[in-house]
Amino acid sequence: MFEVTVAPVRKAVDAEPAREPGAYEALVAEIGEDGAQEVRTVFWSETCARLQSFRTLALAQQHARIAREAHSLKSAAGTFGYIRLAALALRLEKTAETLEESEFHDLLDRMDAAFDAARAQETQR
């Protein structure tokens, strides 16, 4: 039998920067400063609401909805270069059907932390 050591995926995702440098500037170049600010404001509001709504959903009964919401979050976070949040949302999207309840809540805690880190980086701009 082969013995394989696998680094925990958690460390790899948590090592991702909260924000990709230059992502917002690339968006500004595409749609202008006003448009980028408006879209980002909507992103903050919708993401906050989405993260809160995950905690109200029953994983066992609503894993398909959770996966869809995670997919939307992943795409939106990626647009703004929030790498860590996008990576965690991708993990939720891909594993919603197989997660244990404790893993689900741990992942939500990590997504909240990634969101907070992204917001903190934005205030440093």
C-alpha positions as CSV (number, residue, x, y, z in Angstrom):
1,M,0.0,0.0,0.0
2,F,1.2,3.5,-0.8
3,E,1.5,6.1,1.9
4,V,0.6,9.6,0.8
5,T,0.9,12.8,2.7
6,V,-1.5,15.5,1.6
7,A,-1.2,19.1,2.9
8,P,-4.5,20.3,4.3
9,V,-6.4,22.3,1.7
10,R,-7.4,24.7,4.5
11,K,-3.9,26.1,4.8
12,A,-3.6,26.6,1.0
13,V,-6.8,28.6,0.8
14,D,-6.1,30.6,4.0
15,A,-2.7,31.5,2.6
16,E,-4.3,33.2,-0.4
17,P,-4.1,37.0,-0.2
18,A,-7.4,38.6,0.6
19,R,-7.3,40.7,-2.6
20,E,-5.4,40.5,-5.8
21,P,-3.5,43.7,-6.4
22,G,-4.7,45.6,-9.3
23,A,-8.0,43.9,-9.8
24,Y,-10.1,46.9,-8.9
25,E,-7.9,49.1,-11.1
26,A,-8.6,46.7,-14.0
27,L,-12.3,47.0,-13.4
28,V,-12.0,50.8,-13.4
29,A,-10.2,50.6,-16.7
30,E,-13.1,48.6,-18.1
31,I,-16.1,50.4,-16.8
32,G,-14.8,53.7,-15.3
33,E,-14.4,54.8,-11.7
34,D,-18.1,55.7,-11.1
35,G,-19.3,52.3,-12.4
36,A,-16.7,50.4,-10.5
37,Q,-17.5,52.1,-7.2
38,E,-21.2,51.5,-7.8
39,V,-20.8,47.8,-8.6
40,R,-18.4,47.4,-5.6
41,T,-21.0,49.0,-3.3
42,V,-23.6,46.5,-4.5
43,F,-21.1,43.7,-4.0
44,W,-20.4,44.6,-0.4
45,S,-24.1,44.8,0.4
46,E,-25.1,41.6,-1.5
47,T,-22.2,39.6,-0.1
48,C,-22.9,40.6,3.5
49,A,-26.6,39.5,3.0
50,R,-25.5,36.3,1.2
51,L,-23.1,35.4,4.0
52,Q,-25.8,35.9,6.6
53,S,-28.3,33.9,4.6
54,F,-26.0,30.9,4.4
55,R,-26.4,30.6,8.1
56,T,-30.2,30.3,7.9
57,L,-30.1,27.5,5.3
58,A,-30.4,23.9,6.3
59,L,-27.4,22.2,4.7
60,A,-29.0,18.7,4.4
61,Q,-32.2,20.1,2.7
62,Q,-30.8,23.0,0.7
63,H,-27.4,22.0,-0.5
64,A,-28.3,22.7,-4.1
65,R,-29.3,26.3,-3.2
66,I,-26.2,26.7,-1.1
67,A,-24.1,25.6,-4.1
68,R,-25.8,28.1,-6.4
69,E,-25.4,30.9,-3.9
70,A,-21.7,30.0,-3.5
71,H,-21.2,30.0,-7.2
72,S,-22.6,33.5,-7.5
73,L,-20.4,34.6,-4.6
74,K,-17.4,33.0,-6.2
75,S,-18.0,34.9,-9.4
76,A,-18.6,38.2,-7.8
77,A,-15.6,37.9,-5.5
78,G,-13.4,37.0,-8.4
79,T,-14.5,40.1,-10.4
80,F,-13.1,42.3,-7.7
81,G,-10.0,40.1,-7.1
82,Y,-11.0,38.8,-3.6
83,I,-9.0,35.6,-4.1
84,R,-9.5,34.1,-0.7
85,L,-13.2,34.7,-0.6
86,A,-13.6,33.3,-4.1
87,A,-11.6,30.2,-3.3
88,L,-13.7,29.5,-0.2
89,A,-16.9,30.1,-2.1
90,L,-15.6,27.6,-4.8
91,R,-15.0,25.0,-2.1
92,L,-18.5,25.5,-0.8
93,E,-20.0,25.3,-4.3
94,K,-18.1,22.0,-5.0
95,T,-18.7,20.3,-1.6
96,A,-22.1,21.5,-0.4
97,E,-23.6,18.1,-1.1
98,T,-21.0,16.2,0.9
99,L,-20.1,18.5,3.8
100,E,-20.8,17.6,7.4
101,E,-22.6,20.3,9.4
102,S,-19.5,21.2,11.4
103,E,-17.4,21.5,8.2
104,F,-20.1,23.8,6.7
105,H,-20.1,26.1,9.7
106,D,-16.3,26.1,9.7
107,L,-16.3,27.1,6.1
108,L,-18.8,29.9,6.7
109,D,-16.6,31.2,9.5
110,R,-13.7,31.3,7.2
111,M,-15.7,33.0,4.5
112,D,-16.8,35.7,7.0
113,A,-13.1,36.2,7.9
114,A,-12.1,36.4,4.2
115,F,-14.9,39.0,3.7
116,D,-13.7,41.0,6.7
117,A,-10.1,40.9,5.5
118,A,-11.1,42.0,2.0
119,R,-13.1,44.9,3.5
120,A,-10.1,45.9,5.7
121,Q,-7.8,45.9,2.7
122,E,-10.2,48.2,0.9
123,T,-10.1,50.8,3.7
124,Q,-6.3,50.9,3.2
125,R,-6.6,52.0,-0.4
